[in-house]
Structures are given as structure tokens and as C-alpha cells.
Amino acid sequence: MGRRRVQGFDEFAQACLVAIHLPVTTDEEFSGHICSLGSFLGLKTELDVPTSGRSATTRYPCALLYRRFFFHQPPTVIHLYHAISGLSLAAFNFGTQLYHSALCVLVQFLMMRLMGRTITTVLASFMFQMAYLLSGYYYTATEEYDIKWTMPQCVLALKLIGLSFDYYDGGQEPSKLNEEQKRSALAKVPSLLEVIGFSYFYGGFLVGPQFTLRSYQRLVKGELTDCPGQPPNSVIPAMKRFSLGLLCLVIYAIFSPHYPDSYYLTDEYDAQPFWYRCVFILLWAKVILYKYVSCWVIAEGVCILSGLGYNGLGQNGEYQWDACANMKVWTFETTPLFTGTIASFNINTNAWVARHVFKRLKFLGNKLLSQVTALAFLAIWHGTHSGYLLCFSMEFIIVNVERQAQALVRDSPLLTRLANSSLYPLIYLVQQFIHWLFMGYPLVPFCLFTYDKWLRVYSSIYFCGHIFFFTLYLGIPYLRKVLVPRKERSEKKED
């Protein structure tokens, strides 16, 4: 049953967004607006804020216009609106460099049209989109974080590769597909206008989230709503995500000037005691990630406002708006586990890699090899700098060591009792310290990019992360012999 619409909320939201809209045209101007926020708070701010931030408030009015004037229009009109609004945002941010994304969209459409539902189409799509992206990385590479056309291109590359997979799956026998593939499989080749609208949809073009063409088609048909035939009652959920994203941006604005990446490369950092250098990494990691959290949460709000975030009724009987959630902020802030942070961070990209890389490698018959390949793909997708490869290789090591440690605690009666004792709050604090210290550890090469920079930082802290996790990796089997009863060990071997 649909719910009666709440009158006036669209108008209220529009007024709020007009009031806070930033008429920004350049990176420098956007940084100026954030610096003004810092000045208001009594801060000196020198920020590197992604392009998605300066376009965030533009995308909310796009969603409001869609709700107000286009929700009841024919699909062709809606595709045209999404295409024009998305292309306008792309031109606004990247000027003539818009042609890069337009070319990739056109080539993807032609491959599906001319090559059909074949594995050749999938492979050609994968190779072309990744080759184009990596070429862009190579020809535009610098040693600093830059806002350029490759930023939305990496999001678009996954979207178009996923499109080729979904088109291929649409021609397979349903019995050969899992439930996830059945939900996203395409029954027929989409039109060029539909592919353009999907590719440039304002809610996901710049920083994501990833979503399938089937989800976009349901949005255009007006199916993603809690009140059939009417725009969804999603204004309040969208404003909640926008407010949360704005809060994260404020936190980043306040603290990022005190934890700049450049400090790692100063003599002052090298002169600090070892404990200080480690704690700086911990605090820096917490702050730097708010830049990404704010972008993704604000972008999620756009998807919710348009209806794309609609996810049906939850177990509690309330409507869910998390279909495009790219962050689980509460889990991100409270989990003491590395796997918990990974599961709550950049969710849709991780889900895309799991669906189209990890699970598609099932034929290898080796889960570990599939995991390594998926992480290698993620590293290459991020860029050609050595720091990305080191970051994801460390993630592989950390995650596997953590799983071994969890299994040890679960199988050891002594450690299980300790974990469930009154000492757990203290254990939790120690876990969180270790967790965030070594979350920051692989982020150092991720953010510093090049070999000479991250090696200098790792040398200054004596490669403590590598030593810590390799020691655990080698030591946990011996700890199992001491802490796990022989009966438990024998049962484990049989399993």
C-alpha cells in the first residue's frame, strides 16, 4: 500500500537547497567557500576538496526538478533530462574534457549493438574501458592529488563494464545465473539515449555510487517509490544524509589543516619520537577519510531524493532508502575490525568488484587466488602509482591475519572467556587503537602515491606494520597449539 504524500516537503527542501547553494565555478572558488566556513569557525583552512563537493548542491536541485516536473513524463523525456543535466555537470566541471567520457559511452553502446551478447563483448568492453582509463592516468599523472577528468572516468569505467556483464547475462539460461545476476540481467539491448542517461545520471556520475541499468530503468518507470504513481516520500531521508555528509565535511574542514599529507615529508616529522609519528598516522587517517565519507554520503542523498535509493520494506516494516548506500557511518566509526571498516566503506564499489571480478573467477577453484586478483584489479583501477599496489597488498595481509586471529579467539576457551569478560571495554579500546593505527598504515602509500615518498615514511616508523602483521601471521599457528585444545584442533582439521 502506498502512503499519503507529505505536502510541502519538496518546496521546503528546494528552499533549503537554494539557501545553501554554492554558485561555484572553479576548484579555487570552492576551496574558498570551505575556507570561509573555516574562518567562521576561527580556523585557518587550506583544503583539497574533491570536485564532487562543489557540485553536490547542484545535483540536489537536479533531483528536485526531476521529482517536480519529470516524474510522470515518458521514459524518453526522463532519459533526455538525465542526459542533459548530467552532461551539463560534466561540462561544468571538466569543460572540453567531457569528450573522454562521451567517447567511452558511445564505444560501449556500439560494442553491445554490433557484437551482441557474447563473451567477446564483455572482454572487449573490459579491455577498452580499462585501457582508456589507465592511459588517462598515465598521460595526466602527477605526484599530487588532482581533480581532472579521470576522477569520474574511473566510476564510469566500472559502470560501463558492469553494463556489458549485465547485457551478457541477459542472454544466458536463468538456471546458470545466481539471484544477483538475475536481478541485473538485461532482457534487450538498451537505446543510446538510455545508456547516456544511465551513464550521466547526476546522482552517480562524479563519485558514484555504482548501480545497475536495471535499477535505473525501474527509476525511470516510476517503480522506485513508496507511494505508487507519485514521487517517493524520500525528502527527509535525503536531507538526513545530506546533513550527515555536511557534518563530515565540517569535521574535515576543522581538522584537516592540522594533519596535512605534506607533513610526512618534513624534517619536523622525522624529528618527532616514534610514538608521536605513529599517533599522527592514526589521527591523520581518521581525518583524511572524512573527505571521502562526506562526498559519498552527500551523493547518496541525491540518489535517495530522486528515488534510486529506495530499497523496499525492511524487516521492521519501515521503508528503506539504502539501495545506494556507499557508507555505513555508524559501523565505520564504531567497528574495531579491519573487515568491519572495509565492509562499511565504499560499499558499492566493493560490491561491484565482488560481483564482477571475485565471483566471476569461481572457475579458478581457488578463493585466495580470486581474492588476490580482485585486490590487484582494485589497485590498478585506482591508478598507476606504486602506492596503490602497496596499499591493497597490505589490505590482503591485514584481512587474512585478522581472520586467523578471530578464528583463534573463537576456538580458544580462554580467549573467548576473556573477550566476554568485564575487561572487554579495555580490550575494545586497545583494538580500536591497533585498528586505526594500522588502517592509517596502508593509507600512507595510497595518499602519497610514489615510492620515494611512502618509503621515507615507512622507514621513519621502521616498517612497524609489516613487522607486526608478519609476526602475527607466523605466530598465530603456534599460539593455536598453546591456546586451542587438541580436540578443537582435530575437529578443525576435519572440517
LOZANU-981890 format. One line per 8 residues: their letters; for each residue x, y, z of C-alpha. Coordinates in steps of 0.5 Angstrom, whole numbers, plus 2048, in hexadecimal, padded with zeros to 3 digits. Example, Ala and Ser with C-alpha at 12.3 -4.5 7.8 and 13.67 -1.06 7.14 Angstrom:
2
AS = 819/7F7/810 | 81B/7FE/80E
//
This chain:
495
MGRRRVQG = 800/800/800 | 803/807/7FE | 803/80C/803 | 800/813/803 | 805/818/801 | 807/81D/806 | 805/824/803 | 80A/82A/802
FDEFAQAC = 811/826/803 | 813/827/7FC | 812/82E/7FD | 816/82E/804 | 81C/82A/801 | 81C/82F/7FB | 81C/835/7FF | 822/832/804
LVAIHLPV = 826/830/7FE | 825/837/7FB | 827/83A/801 | 82E/836/802 | 82F/835/7FA | 836/837/7F9 | 837/83A/7F2 | 83E/837/7F1
TTDEEFSG = 841/837/7EA | 849/835/7EC | 84C/831/7F1 | 84F/837/7F4 | 849/83A/7F5 | 846/834/7F8 | 84C/834/7FD | 84B/83B/7FE
HICSLGSF = 844/839/801 | 846/834/805 | 84C/838/808 | 846/83E/809 | 843/838/80D | 84A/837/811 | 84A/83F/812 | 843/83F/815
LGLKTELD = 846/839/81A | 84C/83D/81B | 851/839/817 | 856/839/812 | 854/834/80D | 858/832/806 | 854/82D/804 | 854/828/7FE
VPTSGRSA = 84C/826/7FD | 84A/822/7F7 | 846/824/7F1 | 840/820/7F4 | 840/825/7FA | 83F/82B/7F6 | 83A/828/7F1 | 836/825/7F7
TTRYPCAL = 831/82A/7F8 | 830/82B/7F0 | 82E/824/7F0 | 828/824/7F5 | 824/829/7F1 | 825/825/7EB | 822/81F/7EF | 81C/824/7F2
LYRRFFFH = 81B/826/7EB | 81A/81F/7E9 | 815/81E/7EE | 811/824/7ED | 811/824/7E5 | 813/81E/7E2 | 811/818/7E7 | 80B/817/7E3
QPPTVIHL = 80E/818/7DC | 80F/813/7D7 | 816/80F/7D7 | 819/812/7D1 | 818/819/7D4 | 81B/817/7DB | 821/814/7D8 | 822/81A/7D4
YHAISGLS = 821/81E/7DA | 826/81A/7DE | 82B/81A/7D8 | 82B/822/7D7 | 82B/823/7DF | 831/81E/7DF | 835/821/7D9 | 834/828/7DC
LAAFNFGT = 837/826/7E2 | 83D/822/7DF | 83E/828/7DA | 83D/82D/7E0 | 843/829/7E4 | 847/827/7DE | 846/82B/7D8 | 848/828/7D2
QLYHSALC = 84B/822/7D5 | 844/820/7D5 | 845/81C/7CF | 849/817/7D2 | 843/814/7D6 | 83F/815/7D0 | 843/811/7CB | 843/80B/7D0
VLVQFLMM = 83C/80B/7D1 | 83B/80B/7C9 | 840/806/7C8 | 83D/802/7CE | 836/802/7CA | 839/801/7C3 | 83C/7FA/7C6 | 836/7F8/7C9
RLMGRTIT = 832/7F9/7C3 | 837/7F7/7BE | 83A/7F1/7C2 | 834/7EE/7C5 | 833/7EA/7CC | 83A/7E7/7CB | 840/7E6/7D0 | 844/7E9/7CB
TVLASFMF = 840/7F0/7CC | 841/7EF/7D4 | 848/7EE/7D2 | 849/7F4/7CD | 845/7F8/7D2 | 849/7F7/7D8 | 850/7F8/7D4 | 84E/7FE/7D0
QMAYLLSG = 84B/802/7D7 | 851/800/7DB | 856/801/7D6 | 853/808/7D4 | 853/80A/7DC | 85A/807/7DD | 85C/80B/7D7 | 859/811/7DA
YYYTATEE = 85C/810/7E1 | 863/810/7DD | 862/816/7D9 | 860/81A/7DF | 864/817/7E4 | 867/81C/7E9 | 869/81B/7F1 | 864/81F/7F4
YDIKWTMP = 85C/81D/7F4 | 859/821/7EE | 852/822/7EC | 851/820/7E5 | 84D/81C/7E0 | 850/815/7E2 | 84C/816/7E9 | 845/815/7E6
QCVLALKL = 848/811/7E1 | 84A/80B/7E6 | 843/80B/7E8 | 840/80B/7E1 | 845/805/7DF | 842/801/7E4 | 83B/803/7E3 | 83C/801/7DB
IGLSFDYY = 840/7FB/7DC | 83A/7F8/7E1 | 835/7FA/7DC | 839/7F5/7D7 | 839/7F0/7DC | 831/7F1/7DD | 830/7F1/7D6 | 833/7EA/7D5
DGGQEPSK = 830/7E7/7DB | 829/7E9/7D8 | 82A/7E4/7D2 | 82C/7DE/7D7 | 828/7D9/7DA | 825/7DB/7E0 | 827/7D5/7E3 | 82E/7D7/7E2
LNEEQKRS = 82D/7DE/7E6 | 82D/7DF/7ED | 828/7E3/7F0 | 82C/7EA/7F0 | 82E/7E9/7E9 | 826/7E7/7E7 | 824/7EE/7EA | 829/7F2/7E6
ALAKVPSL = 829/7EE/7DF | 826/7F2/7D9 | 821/7EF/7D5 | 823/7F3/7CF | 828/7F8/7CD | 827/7FF/7CF | 826/805/7CB | 82B/80A/7CA
LEVIGFSY = 827/80F/7CE | 826/80A/7D3 | 82E/809/7D4 | 82F/810/7D4 | 82A/812/7D9 | 82D/80C/7DE | 834/80E/7DD | 833/815/7DE
FYGGFLVG = 82E/815/7E4 | 82F/81A/7E8 | 82F/816/7EF | 834/812/7ED | 839/815/7E7 | 83E/818/7EB | 840/814/7F1 | 83B/80E/7F1
PQFTLRSY = 837/80A/7F4 | 837/804/7EF | 830/802/7ED | 82E/7FE/7E7 | 82A/7FF/7E1 | 824/7FB/7E3 | 824/800/7EA | 824/806/7E5
QRLVKGEL = 81E/803/7E1 | 81A/802/7E7 | 81B/809/7E9 | 819/80C/7E2 | 813/807/7E2 | 811/80A/7E9 | 811/804/7ED | 816/806/7F2
TDCPGQPP = 811/80A/7F7 | 80E/808/7FD | 807/80B/7FA | 806/808/7F3 | 804/80D/7EE | 808/813/7F2 | 80F/815/7F4 | 811/812/7FA
NSVIPAMK = 811/815/801 | 819/815/801 | 81A/81C/802 | 81B/81B/80A | 820/815/809 | 823/819/804 | 824/81F/808 | 827/81B/80E
RFSLGLLC = 82C/818/809 | 82E/81F/807 | 82E/822/80E | 833/81C/810 | 837/81D/80A | 838/824/80B | 83A/823/813 | 83F/81E/810
LVIYAIFS = 841/824/80B | 842/829/811 | 846/824/815 | 84A/823/80F | 84B/82B/80F | 84C/82C/816 | 852/826/817 | 855/825/810
PHYPDSYY = 859/82B/811 | 85D/828/817 | 85E/822/813 | 861/823/80C | 864/81E/808 | 86A/822/807 | 86C/822/80E | 86E/81B/80D
LTDEYDAQ = 874/81D/808 | 876/823/80D | 87C/822/812 | 878/824/817 | 874/81E/817 | 87B/81A/816 | 87D/81D/81D | 877/81B/821
PFWYRCVF = 877/815/825 | 875/80E/823 | 86E/80E/827 | 86D/815/824 | 86E/813/81D | 869/80D/81E | 864/811/821 | 864/816/81C
ILLWAKVI = 863/811/817 | 85D/80E/81B | 85A/815/81B | 85B/817/814 | 858/811/812 | 851/813/815 | 851/81A/813 | 853/818/80B
LYKYVSCW = 84E/813/80B | 848/818/80C | 84A/81B/806 | 847/815/802 | 842/814/807 | 83F/81B/806 | 83F/81A/7FF | 83B/813/7FF
VIAEGVCI = 836/815/804 | 834/81B/800 | 834/818/7FA | 82F/812/7FD | 82B/818/7FF | 82A/81A/7F8 | 828/812/7F6 | 823/812/7FC
LSGLGYNG = 820/818/7FA | 81F/816/7F2 | 81C/80F/7F5 | 822/80B/7F2 | 824/80A/7FA | 81D/806/7FB | 81E/7FF/7FE | 817/7FD/7FF
LGQNGEYQ = 815/7FB/806 | 819/7F9/80C | 818/7F3/811 | 816/7F9/816 | 810/7FB/811 | 813/801/80F | 815/804/808 | 81D/803/807
WDACANMK = 821/808/803 | 828/805/803 | 828/802/7FC | 82D/807/7FA | 831/807/801 | 838/808/800 | 83A/809/807 | 837/805/80E
VWTFETTP = 83A/80B/812 | 838/808/819 | 83B/802/817 | 841/806/814 | 842/80A/81B | 841/804/820 | 844/7FE/81D | 84A/7FB/820
LFTGTIAS = 84C/7F7/81A | 84F/7F8/813 | 84A/7F4/810 | 844/7F8/813 | 848/7FE/810 | 848/7FB/809 | 841/7F9/809 | 83F/800/80B
FNINTNAW = 843/804/807 | 842/805/7FF | 83D/7FF/800 | 83A/800/7F8 | 841/7FF/7F5 | 843/7F9/7FA | 83C/7F6/7F8 | 83E/7F7/7F0
VARHVFKR = 845/7F4/7F1 | 842/7EE/7F5 | 83C/7ED/7EF | 840/7EE/7E9 | 847/7EC/7EB | 847/7E8/7F1 | 841/7E4/7F0 | 843/7E3/7E8
LKFLGNKL = 849/7E0/7EA | 846/7DA/7ED | 849/7D6/7E7 | 850/7D6/7EA | 84D/7D2/7F0 | 852/7D6/7F5 | 84E/7DB/7F9 | 855/7DE/7FC
LSQVTALA = 857/7DF/7F4 | 851/7E2/7F3 | 852/7E7/7F9 | 859/7E9/7F6 | 856/7EA/7EF | 850/7EE/7F2 | 855/7F3/7F6 | 85A/7F3/7F0
FLAIWHGT = 854/7F6/7EC | 852/7FB/7F1 | 85A/7FD/7F2 | 85A/7FE/7EA | 853/801/7EA | 856/807/7EF | 85C/809/7EB | 863/807/7E8
HSGYLLCF = 866/80A/7EF | 86A/804/7F3 | 867/807/7F9 | 860/804/7F7 | 863/7FD/7F6 | 866/7FD/7FC | 860/7FF/800 | 85C/7FA/7FD
SMEFIIVN = 861/7F4/7FE | 861/7F7/806 | 85A/7F6/806 | 85A/7EF/804 | 85F/7ED/809 | 85C/7F1/80F | 855/7EE/80D | 858/7E7/80D
VERQAQAL = 85B/7E8/813 | 855/7EB/817 | 851/7E5/814 | 856/7E0/817 | 856/7E4/81E | 84F/7E4/81E | 84F/7DC/81D | 854/7DC/823
VRDSPLLT = 84F/7DF/827 | 849/7DB/825 | 84D/7D5/826 | 850/7D6/82D | 84C/7D6/833 | 851/7DA/837 | 851/7E0/832 | 849/7DF/831
RLANSSLY = 848/7E0/838 | 84D/7E6/838 | 849/7E9/832 | 843/7E8/836 | 845/7EB/83D | 844/7F1/840 | 84B/7F3/83D | 848/7F4/836
PLIYLVQQ = 848/7FB/837 | 84F/7FC/838 | 850/7F7/832 | 84C/7FB/82E | 850/801/82F | 856/7FD/82D | 853/7FA/827 | 851/801/824
FIHWLFMG = 858/804/825 | 85B/7FE/822 | 855/7FE/81C | 856/806/81B | 85E/806/81B | 85E/800/816 | 858/803/812 | 85D/809/811
YPLVPFCL = 863/805/810 | 861/803/809 | 85D/809/807 | 864/80D/807 | 867/80A/801 | 85F/80B/7FE | 860/812/7FF | 867/814/7FE
FTYDKWLR = 867/810/7F7 | 86E/80F/7F6 | 874/80A/7F8 | 879/810/7FB | 873/813/7FF | 870/80D/802 | 877/809/803 | 879/80F/807
VYSSIYFC = 873/80F/80C | 873/807/80D | 87B/808/80E | 87A/80D/813 | 875/808/817 | 879/802/816 | 874/7FF/812 | 870/7FD/818
GHIFFFTL = 86A/7FB/814 | 86E/7F6/810 | 871/7F3/816 | 86B/7F3/81B | 867/7EF/816 | 86C/7EA/813 | 86E/7E9/81A | 866/7E7/81C
YLGIPYLR = 866/7E3/815 | 86C/7DF/817 | 86A/7DF/81F | 863/7DD/81F | 864/7D6/81D | 868/7D5/823 | 863/7D8/827 | 85E/7D4/825
KVLVPRKE = 862/7CE/827 | 862/7D1/82E | 85B/7D4/82F | 857/7D0/82B | 855/7C9/82E | 857/7C3/82A | 850/7C0/829 | 84E/7C7/826
RSEKKED = 854/7C7/821 | 853/7C0/81F | 84C/7C2/81D | 84E/7C8/81A | 853/7C4/815 | 84D/7BF/814 | 849/7C5/811
//
